[in-house]
Amino acid sequence: MGQKTNSKGLIARILGEQPTPDQKTVVQLMLLALLFWPIGLFVSIFFWDAPIQSSIDNFCRWGATYTIWLYPIYVIPLIRLWFEFSKKMGKTWLFNLCPLVPVAVFFLFLAFASSTYAERKPEGYDPSTYKRLNKTYALDVNYAY
């Protein structure tokens, strides 16, 4: 007769314990992003419109694409792990940075894809002296391209 029910809300079940109000807001915003995920899924198809310049460019395109495609799969484990991390560090404000993790990963792939490492280089070039003069011409110690 005197059973006490300890029903937790969805966010408390995701995090494993009762969250603070700001932690609850962060989780709600990250779950709300799932509503806009189909738009990101559609937009990610257009990452493949431009010709692939190098294997690094190809890797970065796949990384950015998978960052978007897999968001519904990794969002809840990310929330839980980031909550545990912030609790272990003793700084609850760290949890507020959780939404920046997928954004940072996505933009790191984009930044790396647009770097000089991803540009197409001719076969047999000398990496230590190779220098791009403009969009058309490049030079190294042995050849002009």
The first five atom37 places (N, CA, C, CB, O) and aatype in JSON, in Angstrom:
{
  "aatype": [12, 7, 5, 11, 16, 2, 15, 11, 7, 10, 9, 0, 1, 9, 10, 7, 6, 5, 14, 16, 14, 3, 5, 11, 16, 19, 19, 5, 10, 12, 10, 10, 0, 10, 10, 13, 17, 14, 9, 7, 10, 13, 19, 15, 9, 13, 13, 17, 3, 0, 14, 9, 5, 15, 15, 9, 3, 2, 13, 4, 1, 17, 7, 0, 16, 18, 16, 9, 17, 10, 18, 14, 9, 18, 19, 9, 14, 10, 9, 1, 10, 17, 13, 6, 13, 15, 11, 11, 12, 7, 11, 16, 17, 10, 13, 2, 10, 4, 14, 10, 19, 14, 19, 0, 19, 13, 13, 10, 13, 10, 0, 13, 0, 15, 15, 16, 18, 0, 6, 1, 11, 14, 6, 7, 18, 3, 14, 15, 16, 18, 11, 1, 10, 2, 11, 16, 18, 0, 10, 3, 19, 2, 18, 0, 18],
  "atom_mask": [
    [1, 1, 1, 1, 1],
    [1, 1, 1, 0, 1],
    [1, 1, 1, 1, 1],
    [1, 1, 1, 1, 1],
    [1, 1, 1, 1, 1],
    [1, 1, 1, 1, 1],
    [1, 1, 1, 1, 1],
    [1, 1, 1, 1, 1],
    [1, 1, 1, 0, 1],
    [1, 1, 1, 1, 1],
    [1, 1, 1, 1, 1],
    [1, 1, 1, 1, 1],
    [1, 1, 1, 1, 1],
    [1, 1, 1, 1, 1],
    [1, 1, 1, 1, 1],
    [1, 1, 1, 0, 1],
    [1, 1, 1, 1, 1],
    [1, 1, 1, 1, 1],
    [1, 1, 1, 1, 1],
    [1, 1, 1, 1, 1],
    [1, 1, 1, 1, 1],
    [1, 1, 1, 1, 1],
    [1, 1, 1, 1, 1],
    [1, 1, 1, 1, 1],
    [1, 1, 1, 1, 1],
    [1, 1, 1, 1, 1],
    [1, 1, 1, 1, 1],
    [1, 1, 1, 1, 1],
    [1, 1, 1, 1, 1],
    [1, 1, 1, 1, 1],
    [1, 1, 1, 1, 1],
    [1, 1, 1, 1, 1],
    [1, 1, 1, 1, 1],
    [1, 1, 1, 1, 1],
    [1, 1, 1, 1, 1],
    [1, 1, 1, 1, 1],
    [1, 1, 1, 1, 1],
    [1, 1, 1, 1, 1],
    [1, 1, 1, 1, 1],
    [1, 1, 1, 0, 1],
    [1, 1, 1, 1, 1],
    [1, 1, 1, 1, 1],
    [1, 1, 1, 1, 1],
    [1, 1, 1, 1, 1],
    [1, 1, 1, 1, 1],
    [1, 1, 1, 1, 1],
    [1, 1, 1, 1, 1],
    [1, 1, 1, 1, 1],
    [1, 1, 1, 1, 1],
    [1, 1, 1, 1, 1],
    [1, 1, 1, 1, 1],
    [1, 1, 1, 1, 1],
    [1, 1, 1, 1, 1],
    [1, 1, 1, 1, 1],
    [1, 1, 1, 1, 1],
    [1, 1, 1, 1, 1],
    [1, 1, 1, 1, 1],
    [1, 1, 1, 1, 1],
    [1, 1, 1, 1, 1],
    [1, 1, 1, 1, 1],
    [1, 1, 1, 1, 1],
    [1, 1, 1, 1, 1],
    [1, 1, 1, 0, 1],
    [1, 1, 1, 1, 1],
    [1, 1, 1, 1, 1],
    [1, 1, 1, 1, 1],
    [1, 1, 1, 1, 1],
    [1, 1, 1, 1, 1],
    [1, 1, 1, 1, 1],
    [1, 1, 1, 1, 1],
    [1, 1, 1, 1, 1],
    [1, 1, 1, 1, 1],
    [1, 1, 1, 1, 1],
    [1, 1, 1, 1, 1],
    [1, 1, 1, 1, 1],
    [1, 1, 1, 1, 1],
    [1, 1, 1, 1, 1],
    [1, 1, 1, 1, 1],
    [1, 1, 1, 1, 1],
    [1, 1, 1, 1, 1],
    [1, 1, 1, 1, 1],
    [1, 1, 1, 1, 1],
    [1, 1, 1, 1, 1],
    [1, 1, 1, 1, 1],
    [1, 1, 1, 1, 1],
    [1, 1, 1, 1, 1],
    [1, 1, 1, 1, 1],
    [1, 1, 1, 1, 1],
    [1, 1, 1, 1, 1],
    [1, 1, 1, 0, 1],
    [1, 1, 1, 1, 1],
    [1, 1, 1, 1, 1],
    [1, 1, 1, 1, 1],
    [1, 1, 1, 1, 1],
    [1, 1, 1, 1, 1],
    [1, 1, 1, 1, 1],
    [1, 1, 1, 1, 1],
    [1, 1, 1, 1, 1],
    [1, 1, 1, 1, 1],
    [1, 1, 1, 1, 1],
    [1, 1, 1, 1, 1],
    [1, 1, 1, 1, 1],
    [1, 1, 1, 1, 1],
    [1, 1, 1, 1, 1],
    [1, 1, 1, 1, 1],
    [1, 1, 1, 1, 1],
    [1, 1, 1, 1, 1],
    [1, 1, 1, 1, 1],
    [1, 1, 1, 1, 1],
    [1, 1, 1, 1, 1],
    [1, 1, 1, 1, 1],
    [1, 1, 1, 1, 1],
    [1, 1, 1, 1, 1],
    [1, 1, 1, 1, 1],
    [1, 1, 1, 1, 1],
    [1, 1, 1, 1, 1],
    [1, 1, 1, 1, 1],
    [1, 1, 1, 1, 1],
    [1, 1, 1, 1, 1],
    [1, 1, 1, 1, 1],
    [1, 1, 1, 1, 1],
    [1, 1, 1, 1, 1],
    [1, 1, 1, 1, 1],
    [1, 1, 1, 0, 1],
    [1, 1, 1, 1, 1],
    [1, 1, 1, 1, 1],
    [1, 1, 1, 1, 1],
    [1, 1, 1, 1, 1],
    [1, 1, 1, 1, 1],
    [1, 1, 1, 1, 1],
    [1, 1, 1, 1, 1],
    [1, 1, 1, 1, 1],
    [1, 1, 1, 1, 1],
    [1, 1, 1, 1, 1],
    [1, 1, 1, 1, 1],
    [1, 1, 1, 1, 1],
    [1, 1, 1, 1, 1],
    [1, 1, 1, 1, 1],
    [1, 1, 1, 1, 1],
    [1, 1, 1, 1, 1],
    [1, 1, 1, 1, 1],
    [1, 1, 1, 1, 1],
    [1, 1, 1, 1, 1],
    [1, 1, 1, 1, 1],
    [1, 1, 1, 1, 1]
  ],
  "atom_positions": [
    [[0.79, -1.19, 0.0], [0.0, 0.0, 0.0], [0.84, 1.27, 0.0], [-0.9, -0.01, 1.16], [0.49, 2.25, -0.66]],
    [[1.89, 1.25, 0.7], [2.7, 2.44, 0.81], [3.87, 2.43, -0.15], [0.0, 0.0, 0.0], [4.95, 2.91, 0.18]],
    [[3.66, 1.88, -1.34], [4.75, 1.85, -2.31], [5.03, 3.26, -2.83], [4.41, 0.91, -3.48], [4.12, 4.01, -3.18]],
    [[6.29, 3.57, -2.87], [6.7, 4.87, -3.36], [7.23, 4.69, -4.78], [7.78, 5.52, -2.43], [8.15, 3.92, -5.01]],
    [[6.64, 5.4, -5.7], [7.11, 5.3, -7.08], [8.17, 6.35, -7.31], [5.95, 5.45, -8.09], [8.01, 7.52, -6.94]],
    [[9.23, 5.93, -7.92], [10.33, 6.83, -8.21], [10.42, 6.99, -9.72], [11.68, 6.3, -7.62], [11.37, 6.53, -10.35]],
    [[9.42, 7.64, -10.3], [9.4, 7.79, -11.75], [10.26, 8.98, -12.14], [7.95, 7.97, -12.27], [10.12, 10.09, -11.63]],
    [[11.15, 8.7, -13.06], [12.03, 9.74, -13.58], [11.51, 10.18, -14.94], [13.5, 9.24, -13.68], [10.86, 9.41, -15.64]],
    [[11.8, 11.39, -15.29], [11.46, 11.86, -16.62], [12.44, 11.3, -17.65], [0.0, 0.0, 0.0], [13.43, 10.66, -17.29]],
    [[12.17, 11.54, -18.9], [13.01, 11.04, -19.98], [14.45, 11.54, -19.87], [12.42, 11.43, -21.33], [15.39, 10.78, -20.04]],
    [[14.6, 12.82, -19.58], [15.95, 13.39, -19.52], [16.72, 12.81, -18.34], [15.89, 14.92, -19.41], [17.92, 12.55, -18.45]],
    [[16.05, 12.62, -17.22], [16.71, 12.01, -16.06], [17.11, 10.57, -16.35], [15.8, 12.06, -14.82], [18.14, 10.1, -15.87]],
    [[16.29, 9.86, -17.14], [16.66, 8.49, -17.52], [17.83, 8.47, -18.49], [15.46, 7.76, -18.13], [18.67, 7.57, -18.43]],
    [[17.9, 9.45, -19.39], [19.03, 9.52, -20.31], [20.32, 9.81, -19.56], [18.78, 10.59, -21.38], [21.35, 9.19, -19.83]],
    [[20.26, 10.75, -18.63], [21.46, 11.17, -17.91], [21.81, 10.25, -16.75], [21.28, 12.56, -17.4], [22.97, 10.23, -16.32]],
    [[20.87, 9.5, -16.25], [21.14, 8.59, -15.14], [20.84, 9.19, -13.78], [0.0, 0.0, 0.0], [20.87, 8.47, -12.78]],
    [[20.57, 10.45, -13.71], [20.19, 11.11, -12.46], [19.46, 12.4, -12.79], [21.43, 11.38, -11.57], [19.39, 12.8, -13.95]],
    [[18.93, 13.04, -11.78], [18.14, 14.25, -11.99], [19.03, 15.4, -12.42], [17.37, 14.62, -10.69], [19.98, 15.74, -11.72]],
    [[18.75, 16.02, -13.58], [19.6, 17.11, -14.07], [19.21, 18.46, -13.48], [19.54, 17.18, -15.59], [18.12, 18.63, -12.93]],
    [[20.13, 19.41, -13.6], [19.81, 20.78, -13.22], [18.97, 21.38, -14.35], [21.12, 21.63, -12.96], [18.92, 20.81, -15.44]],
    [[18.31, 22.51, -14.12], [17.49, 23.12, -15.18], [18.27, 23.46, -16.45], [16.84, 24.37, -14.65], [17.75, 23.27, -17.55]],
    [[19.49, 23.95, -16.32], [20.25, 24.27, -17.53], [20.69, 23.01, -18.27], [21.47, 25.13, -17.18], [20.77, 23.01, -19.5]],
    [[20.98, 21.94, -17.55], [21.3, 20.67, -18.2], [20.09, 20.11, -18.92], [21.82, 19.66, -17.17], [20.21, 19.54, -20.0]],
    [[18.92, 20.29, -18.33], [17.69, 19.83, -18.96], [17.45, 20.59, -20.26], [16.49, 20.0, -18.01], [17.01, 20.01, -21.25]],
    [[17.74, 21.89, -20.27], [17.57, 22.71, -21.46], [18.53, 22.28, -22.57], [17.78, 24.19, -21.14], [18.14, 22.22, -23.74]],
    [[19.77, 21.97, -22.21], [20.76, 21.53, -23.2], [20.3, 20.23, -23.85], [22.16, 21.35, -22.55], [20.37, 20.08, -25.07]],
    [[19.83, 19.29, -23.05], [19.36, 18.01, -23.59], [18.14, 18.23, -24.49], [19.01, 17.03, -22.44], [18.04, 17.62, -25.55]],
    [[17.23, 19.09, -24.08], [16.05, 19.37, -24.9], [16.45, 19.97, -26.25], [15.1, 20.31, -24.16], [15.87, 19.61, -27.28]],
    [[17.41, 20.88, -26.25], [17.86, 21.48, -27.51], [18.53, 20.46, -28.43], [18.81, 22.63, -27.24], [18.34, 20.48, -29.64]],
    [[19.32, 19.56, -27.83], [19.98, 18.54, -28.65], [18.97, 17.56, -29.23], [21.03, 17.79, -27.83], [19.12, 17.11, -30.36]],
    [[17.95, 17.22, -28.46], [16.91, 16.33, -28.97], [16.01, 17.06, -29.97], [16.07, 15.77, -27.82], [15.49, 16.43, -30.9]],
    [[15.83, 18.36, -29.79], [15.05, 19.15, -30.73], [15.75, 19.21, -32.1], [14.82, 20.57, -30.18], [15.09, 19.31, -33.14]],
    [[17.06, 19.16, -32.09], [17.82, 19.16, -33.35], [17.48, 17.95, -34.2], [19.33, 19.18, -33.06], [17.7, 17.97, -35.42]],
    [[16.95, 16.9, -33.6], [16.54, 15.72, -34.37], [15.4, 16.05, -35.34], [16.1, 14.6, -33.42], [15.24, 15.39, -36.36]],
    [[14.62, 17.07, -35.01], [13.55, 17.47, -35.93], [14.1, 18.07, -37.22], [12.63, 18.48, -35.25], [13.49, 17.95, -38.28]],
    [[15.27, 18.71, -37.13], [15.88, 19.34, -38.3], [16.89, 18.43, -38.99], [16.55, 20.63, -37.89], [17.46, 18.8, -40.02]],
    [[17.11, 17.26, -38.44], [18.07, 16.32, -39.0], [17.76, 15.93, -40.44], [18.13, 15.09, -38.14], [18.69, 15.81, -41.23]],
    [[16.49, 15.71, -40.83], [16.23, 15.37, -42.24], [16.7, 16.45, -43.22], [14.76, 15.13, -42.44], [17.1, 16.13, -44.34]],
    [[16.66, 17.7, -42.81], [17.15, 18.77, -43.68], [18.67, 18.63, -43.84], [16.79, 20.16, -43.09], [19.18, 18.75, -44.96]],
    [[19.37, 18.38, -42.76], [20.81, 18.17, -42.84], [21.16, 16.95, -43.67], [0.0, 0.0, 0.0], [22.15, 16.94, -44.39]],
    [[20.34, 15.92, -43.55], [20.55, 14.7, -44.34], [20.45, 15.02, -45.83], [19.52, 13.62, -43.95], [21.27, 14.56, -46.62]],
    [[19.46, 15.8, -46.2], [19.29, 16.19, -47.6], [20.44, 17.06, -48.08], [17.96, 16.92, -47.79], [20.96, 16.85, -49.17]],
    [[20.84, 18.03, -47.27], [21.91, 18.95, -47.66], [23.24, 18.21, -47.8], [22.05, 20.08, -46.63], [24.06, 18.57, -48.64]],
    [[23.45, 17.18, -46.99], [24.73, 16.46, -47.04], [24.95, 15.75, -48.37], [24.8, 15.46, -45.9], [26.09, 15.42, -48.71]],
    [[23.9, 15.5, -49.11], [24.05, 14.89, -50.44], [24.86, 15.8, -51.35], [22.66, 14.6, -51.06], [25.6, 15.32, -52.21]],
    [[24.74, 17.11, -51.17], [25.41, 18.07, -52.04], [26.89, 18.24, -51.72], [24.71, 19.39, -51.95], [27.58, 18.97, -52.44]],
    [[27.39, 17.6, -50.67], [28.83, 17.62, -50.4], [29.59, 16.96, -51.54], [29.15, 16.92, -49.06], [30.78, 17.22, -51.74]],
    [[28.9, 16.11, -52.28], [29.55, 15.29, -53.29], [29.44, 15.89, -54.69], [28.95, 13.9, -53.28], [29.82, 15.23, -55.66]],
    [[28.93, 17.12, -54.83], [28.78, 17.74, -56.15], [30.12, 18.12, -56.77], [27.91, 18.98, -56.03], [30.33, 17.91, -57.97]],
    [[31.02, 18.67, -56.0], [32.31, 19.1, -56.53], [33.2, 17.88, -56.75], [33.01, 20.12, -55.57], [33.07, 16.89, -56.04]],
    [[34.1, 17.95, -57.73], [35.0, 16.81, -57.95], [35.93, 16.59, -56.76], [35.82, 17.02, -59.22], [36.37, 17.54, -56.12]],
    [[36.23, 15.35, -56.49], [37.12, 15.0, -55.38], [38.55, 15.28, -55.82], [36.94, 13.5, -54.95], [38.99, 14.83, -56.88]],
    [[39.28, 16.01, -54.99], [40.63, 16.44, -55.37], [41.71, 15.48, -54.89], [40.9, 17.81, -54.82], [42.73, 15.32, -55.55]],
    [[41.49, 14.84, -53.75], [42.52, 13.95, -53.21], [41.86, 12.97, -52.26], [43.64, 14.76, -52.5], [40.66, 13.05, -51.98]],
    [[42.65, 12.04, -51.77], [42.12, 11.07, -50.81], [41.76, 11.75, -49.49], [43.12, 9.94, -50.58], [40.84, 11.31, -48.8]],
    [[42.49, 12.8, -49.12], [42.16, 13.54, -47.9], [40.82, 14.25, -48.07], [43.27, 14.55, -47.55], [40.0, 14.26, -47.15]],
    [[40.61, 14.83, -49.23], [39.33, 15.48, -49.53], [38.19, 14.46, -49.46], [39.36, 16.15, -50.92], [37.13, 14.75, -48.91]],
    [[38.41, 13.29, -50.01], [37.4, 12.23, -49.97], [37.11, 11.81, -48.53], [37.86, 11.01, -50.81], [35.95, 11.67, -48.15]],
    [[38.15, 11.62, -47.73], [37.99, 11.24, -46.32], [37.21, 12.3, -45.56], [39.36, 11.04, -45.66], [36.33, 11.97, -44.77]],
    [[37.51, 13.57, -45.8], [36.83, 14.66, -45.1], [35.36, 14.76, -45.5], [37.54, 15.99, -45.38], [34.51, 15.06, -44.67]],
    [[35.07, 14.51, -46.77], [33.67, 14.52, -47.19], [32.89, 13.4, -46.51], [33.56, 14.38, -48.72], [31.78, 13.61, -46.04]],
    [[33.48, 12.21, -46.46], [32.8, 11.1, -45.78], [32.64, 11.41, -44.29], [33.59, 9.79, -45.97], [31.59, 11.12, -43.71]],
    [[33.67, 11.99, -43.67], [33.58, 12.33, -42.25], [32.48, 13.33, -41.96], [0.0, 0.0, 0.0], [31.71, 13.14, -41.02]],
    [[32.39, 14.38, -42.76], [31.33, 15.38, -42.57], [29.96, 14.77, -42.84], [31.56, 16.6, -43.48], [28.99, 15.07, -42.14]],
    [[29.88, 13.91, -43.85], [28.6, 13.27, -44.18], [28.16, 12.36, -43.05], [28.72, 12.47, -45.49], [27.0, 12.41, -42.64]],
    [[29.06, 11.54, -42.54], [28.69, 10.63, -41.45], [28.4, 11.37, -40.15], [29.8, 9.62, -41.21], [27.59, 10.9, -39.35]],
    [[29.04, 12.52, -39.94], [28.72, 13.32, -38.76], [27.24, 13.71, -38.77], [29.62, 14.58, -38.69], [26.59, 13.73, -37.73]],
    [[26.73, 14.02, -39.95], [25.31, 14.38, -40.07], [24.44, 13.14, -40.08], [25.08, 15.2, -41.34], [23.46, 13.07, -39.33]],
    [[24.76, 12.16, -40.91], [23.91, 10.98, -41.06], [23.71, 10.22, -39.76], [24.49, 10.05, -42.1], [22.62, 9.72, -39.49]],
    [[24.75, 10.12, -38.94], [24.68, 9.3, -37.73], [24.25, 10.05, -36.48], [26.01, 8.67, -37.5], [24.26, 9.48, -35.39]],
    [[23.89, 11.31, -36.61], [23.5, 12.11, -35.43], [22.42, 11.44, -34.59], [23.01, 13.46, -35.88], [22.55, 11.42, -33.37]],
    [[21.35, 10.89, -35.19], [20.34, 10.26, -34.34], [20.85, 9.05, -33.56], [19.16, 9.84, -35.18], [20.28, 8.68, -32.53]],
    [[21.92, 8.44, -34.03], [22.46, 7.26, -33.37], [23.38, 7.64, -32.21], [23.2, 6.37, -34.37], [23.35, 7.02, -31.16]],
    [[24.21, 8.67, -32.41], [25.19, 8.99, -31.38], [24.77, 10.1, -30.43], [26.48, 9.36, -32.02], [25.51, 10.4, -29.48]],
    [[23.63, 10.74, -30.64], [23.28, 11.89, -29.8], [23.03, 11.49, -28.34], [22.05, 12.59, -30.37], [23.51, 12.16, -27.44]],
    [[22.3, 10.43, -28.1], [21.99, 10.05, -26.71], [23.23, 9.52, -25.99], [20.87, 8.98, -26.69], [23.48, 9.93, -24.86]],
    [[24.04, 8.62, -26.6], [25.28, 8.25, -25.9], [26.22, 9.44, -25.67], [26.01, 7.18, -26.69], [26.9, 9.5, -24.65]],
    [[26.26, 10.38, -26.62], [27.09, 11.57, -26.44], [26.61, 12.38, -25.24], [27.08, 12.43, -27.7], [27.42, 12.82, -24.43]],
    [[25.32, 12.56, -25.14], [24.76, 13.31, -24.01], [25.13, 12.64, -22.69], [23.22, 13.43, -24.13], [25.57, 13.3, -21.75]],
    [[24.95, 11.33, -22.63], [25.24, 10.58, -21.39], [26.72, 10.64, -21.04], [24.79, 9.12, -21.54], [27.09, 10.89, -19.89]],
    [[27.58, 10.39, -22.03], [29.02, 10.42, -21.76], [29.51, 11.81, -21.36], [29.79, 9.93, -22.98], [30.34, 11.94, -20.47]],
    [[28.99, 12.83, -22.02], [29.41, 14.19, -21.71], [28.92, 14.59, -20.31], [28.88, 15.18, -22.76], [29.61, 15.33, -19.6]],
    [[27.74, 14.11, -19.92], [27.23, 14.36, -18.57], [28.13, 13.7, -17.54], [25.78, 13.84, -18.43], [28.48, 14.32, -16.53]],
    [[28.5, 12.45, -17.79], [29.4, 11.74, -16.87], [30.77, 12.43, -16.8], [29.57, 10.26, -17.31], [31.36, 12.54, -15.73]],
    [[31.25, 12.89, -17.94], [32.53, 13.59, -17.99], [32.47, 14.86, -17.16], [32.92, 13.92, -19.43], [33.38, 15.12, -16.36]],
    [[31.43, 15.66, -17.32], [31.32, 16.92, -16.57], [31.16, 16.66, -15.08], [30.15, 17.76, -17.09], [31.65, 17.42, -14.25]],
    [[30.47, 15.57, -14.75], [30.29, 15.22, -13.34], [31.62, 14.76, -12.74], [29.21, 14.12, -13.17], [31.96, 15.12, -11.61]],
    [[32.38, 13.97, -13.51], [33.67, 13.47, -13.03], [34.67, 14.61, -12.85], [34.23, 12.42, -14.0], [35.48, 14.58, -11.93]],
    [[34.61, 15.6, -13.74], [35.51, 16.74, -13.64], [35.08, 17.71, -12.54], [35.58, 17.48, -14.98], [35.86, 18.57, -12.12]],
    [[33.84, 17.57, -12.06], [33.34, 18.44, -11.0], [32.92, 19.81, -11.5], [0.0, 0.0, 0.0], [32.79, 20.75, -10.72]],
    [[32.71, 19.93, -12.8], [32.32, 21.21, -13.38], [31.06, 20.99, -14.21], [33.48, 21.82, -14.26], [31.13, 20.52, -15.35]],
    [[29.92, 21.32, -13.65], [28.66, 21.07, -14.34], [28.51, 21.95, -15.57], [27.49, 21.29, -13.4], [27.75, 21.61, -16.48]],
    [[29.2, 23.08, -15.63], [29.09, 23.96, -16.79], [29.68, 23.32, -18.04], [29.79, 25.29, -16.52], [29.33, 23.73, -19.15]],
    [[30.55, 22.32, -17.91], [31.11, 21.63, -19.07], [30.02, 20.95, -19.89], [32.15, 20.61, -18.62], [30.15, 20.79, -21.1]],
    [[28.94, 20.54, -19.22], [27.86, 19.88, -19.94], [27.22, 20.81, -20.96], [26.8, 19.37, -18.96], [26.69, 20.36, -21.98]],
    [[27.26, 22.11, -20.7], [26.67, 23.07, -21.64], [27.44, 23.13, -22.97], [26.64, 24.45, -21.01], [26.93, 23.68, -23.94]],
    [[28.64, 22.57, -23.02], [29.42, 22.53, -24.25], [29.12, 21.31, -25.1], [30.89, 22.57, -23.92], [29.63, 21.18, -26.21]],
    [[28.3, 20.42, -24.6], [27.98, 19.18, -25.31], [27.45, 19.4, -26.72], [26.97, 18.39, -24.52], [27.87, 18.67, -27.62]],
    [[26.57, 20.36, -26.98], [26.09, 20.55, -28.36], [27.19, 20.99, -29.32], [24.99, 21.56, -28.37], [27.02, 20.87, -30.54]],
    [[28.29, 21.5, -28.81], [29.37, 21.95, -29.68], [30.22, 20.81, -30.21], [30.24, 22.93, -28.94], [30.97, 21.0, -31.16]],
    [[30.12, 19.62, -29.61], [30.96, 18.5, -30.03], [30.68, 18.1, -31.48], [30.75, 17.3, -29.1], [31.62, 18.07, -32.27]],
    [[29.42, 17.78, -31.87], [29.2, 17.42, -33.27], [29.48, 18.57, -34.23], [27.79, 16.95, -33.46], [29.95, 18.35, -35.35]],
    [[29.2, 19.79, -33.8], [29.47, 20.96, -34.65], [30.97, 21.12, -34.87], [28.88, 22.25, -34.02], [31.41, 21.38, -35.98]],
    [[31.75, 20.95, -33.81], [33.2, 21.07, -33.92], [33.78, 19.97, -34.81], [33.86, 21.02, -32.54], [34.66, 20.24, -35.63]],
    [[33.29, 18.75, -34.67], [33.77, 17.65, -35.51], [33.46, 17.93, -36.97], [33.14, 16.3, -35.07], [34.31, 17.75, -37.84]],
    [[32.23, 18.38, -37.25], [31.82, 18.69, -38.61], [32.71, 19.77, -39.22], [30.36, 19.14, -38.64], [33.19, 19.62, -40.35]],
    [[32.95, 20.86, -38.48], [33.75, 21.95, -39.02], [35.23, 21.62, -39.09], [33.55, 23.19, -38.19], [35.95, 22.2, -39.91]],
    [[35.71, 20.69, -38.26], [37.09, 20.24, -38.41], [37.27, 19.49, -39.72], [37.49, 19.36, -37.23], [38.28, 19.66, -40.4]],
    [[36.3, 18.66, -40.08], [36.36, 17.98, -41.37], [36.34, 19.01, -42.52], [35.18, 16.99, -41.51], [37.09, 18.87, -43.48]],
    [[35.48, 20.01, -42.42], [35.42, 21.03, -43.47], [36.71, 21.84, -43.56], [34.24, 21.96, -43.22], [37.19, 22.13, -44.66]],
    [[37.27, 22.2, -42.42], [38.5, 22.98, -42.42], [39.66, 22.16, -42.99], [38.84, 23.46, -41.0], [40.47, 22.68, -43.76]],
    [[39.72, 20.9, -42.63], [40.8, 20.04, -43.13], [40.64, 19.79, -44.62], [40.83, 18.72, -42.37], [41.63, 19.7, -45.34]],
    [[39.4, 19.68, -45.09], [39.15, 19.45, -46.52], [39.52, 20.66, -47.36], [37.69, 19.1, -46.76], [39.88, 20.51, -48.52]],
    [[39.45, 21.85, -46.79], [39.79, 23.05, -47.55], [41.23, 23.5, -47.32], [38.83, 24.18, -47.2], [41.63, 24.55, -47.81]],
    [[42.0, 22.72, -46.58], [43.39, 23.08, -46.31], [44.29, 22.69, -47.48], [43.88, 22.41, -45.03], [43.85, 22.06, -48.44]],
    [[45.53, 23.07, -47.37], [46.49, 22.74, -48.43], [46.79, 21.25, -48.49], [47.78, 23.51, -48.24], [47.27, 20.76, -49.51]],
    [[46.52, 20.52, -47.41], [46.77, 19.08, -47.41], [45.83, 18.35, -48.37], [46.6, 18.52, -46.0], [46.18, 17.3, -48.89]],
    [[44.65, 18.91, -48.59], [43.65, 18.24, -49.4], [43.71, 18.59, -50.87], [42.29, 18.56, -48.87], [43.0, 18.0, -51.68]],
    [[44.55, 19.54, -51.25], [44.58, 19.92, -52.66], [45.27, 18.85, -53.5], [45.29, 21.28, -52.84], [46.14, 18.12, -53.01]],
    [[44.89, 18.77, -54.72], [45.45, 17.77, -55.63], [46.9, 18.16, -55.97], [44.59, 17.65, -56.94], [47.19, 19.29, -56.35]],
    [[47.77, 17.19, -55.82], [49.17, 17.41, -56.15], [49.57, 16.45, -57.26], [50.08, 17.23, -54.89], [49.06, 15.33, -57.32]],
    [[50.47, 16.87, -58.13], [50.87, 16.0, -59.24], [51.68, 14.8, -58.75], [51.67, 16.79, -60.27], [52.33, 14.85, -57.71]],
    [[51.62, 13.75, -59.53], [52.37, 12.55, -59.19], [53.86, 12.82, -59.36], [51.93, 11.35, -60.06], [54.28, 13.4, -60.36]],
    [[54.66, 12.39, -58.4], [56.11, 12.56, -58.47], [56.6, 13.91, -58.0], [0.0, 0.0, 0.0], [57.76, 14.25, -58.26]],
    [[55.78, 14.69, -57.32], [56.22, 16.01, -56.87], [57.13, 15.87, -55.65], [55.0, 16.92, -56.54], [57.08, 14.87, -54.94]],
    [[57.95, 16.88, -55.41], [58.83, 16.91, -54.25], [58.1, 17.66, -53.13], [60.21, 17.6, -54.59], [57.9, 18.87, -53.23]],
    [[57.68, 16.95, -52.06], [56.87, 17.6, -51.03], [57.58, 18.72, -50.28], [56.41, 16.58, -50.04], [56.92, 19.64, -49.77]],
    [[58.88, 18.68, -50.2], [59.58, 19.71, -49.42], [59.71, 21.03, -50.17], [60.96, 19.21, -49.05], [59.84, 22.09, -49.54]],
    [[59.67, 21.0, -51.51], [59.83, 22.24, -52.27], [58.6, 22.61, -53.1], [61.04, 22.12, -53.18], [58.61, 23.63, -53.78]],
    [[57.56, 21.8, -53.05], [56.36, 22.06, -53.86], [55.68, 23.34, -53.37], [55.38, 20.86, -53.79], [55.44, 23.51, -52.18]],
    [[55.39, 24.23, -54.33], [54.7, 25.48, -53.99], [53.72, 25.81, -55.11], [55.72, 26.65, -53.77], [54.09, 25.83, -56.28]],
    [[52.49, 26.06, -54.74], [51.47, 26.45, -55.71], [51.62, 27.94, -55.97], [50.03, 26.09, -55.21], [51.58, 28.75, -55.04]],
    [[51.79, 28.31, -57.25], [51.96, 29.71, -57.62], [50.62, 30.41, -57.77], [52.76, 29.82, -58.91], [50.46, 31.55, -57.33]],
    [[49.65, 29.73, -58.39], [48.28, 30.22, -58.51], [47.4, 29.0, -58.77], [48.13, 31.3, -59.66], [47.85, 27.87, -58.56]],
    [[46.17, 29.2, -59.21], [45.28, 28.06, -59.42], [45.72, 27.16, -60.56], [43.88, 28.55, -59.69], [45.34, 25.99, -60.61]],
    [[46.52, 27.67, -61.46], [46.92, 26.92, -62.64], [48.32, 26.33, -62.53], [46.84, 27.8, -63.85], [48.55, 25.21, -62.99]],
    [[49.26, 27.06, -61.94], [50.66, 26.66, -61.97], [51.19, 26.36, -60.58], [51.49, 27.74, -62.62], [50.78, 26.94, -59.58]],
    [[52.14, 25.39, -60.56], [52.85, 25.04, -59.33], [54.3, 24.77, -59.7], [52.19, 23.79, -58.62], [54.63, 24.58, -60.87]],
    [[55.15, 24.75, -58.68], [56.58, 24.61, -58.91], [57.19, 23.78, -57.8], [57.27, 25.98, -58.99], [56.8, 23.91, -56.64]],
    [[58.15, 22.92, -58.15], [59.0, 22.29, -57.14], [60.42, 22.31, -57.67], [58.54, 20.84, -56.81], [60.68, 22.9, -58.71]],
    [[61.34, 21.67, -56.98], [62.75, 21.74, -57.36], [63.02, 21.1, -58.72], [63.59, 21.07, -56.29], [63.98, 21.46, -59.4]],
    [[62.19, 20.14, -59.13], [62.44, 19.42, -60.37], [61.57, 19.88, -61.55], [62.21, 17.96, -60.14], [62.05, 19.87, -62.69]],
    [[60.35, 20.27, -61.31], [59.4, 20.52, -62.4], [58.58, 21.78, -62.17], [58.48, 19.33, -62.57], [58.47, 22.28, -61.05]],
    [[58.02, 22.26, -63.26], [56.98, 23.29, -63.22], [55.7, 22.61, -63.68], [57.34, 24.55, -64.14], [55.69, 21.93, -64.7]],
    [[54.64, 22.78, -62.94], [53.38, 22.09, -63.25], [52.32, 23.1, -63.68], [52.88, 21.27, -62.03], [51.19, 22.73, -63.98]]
  ]
}
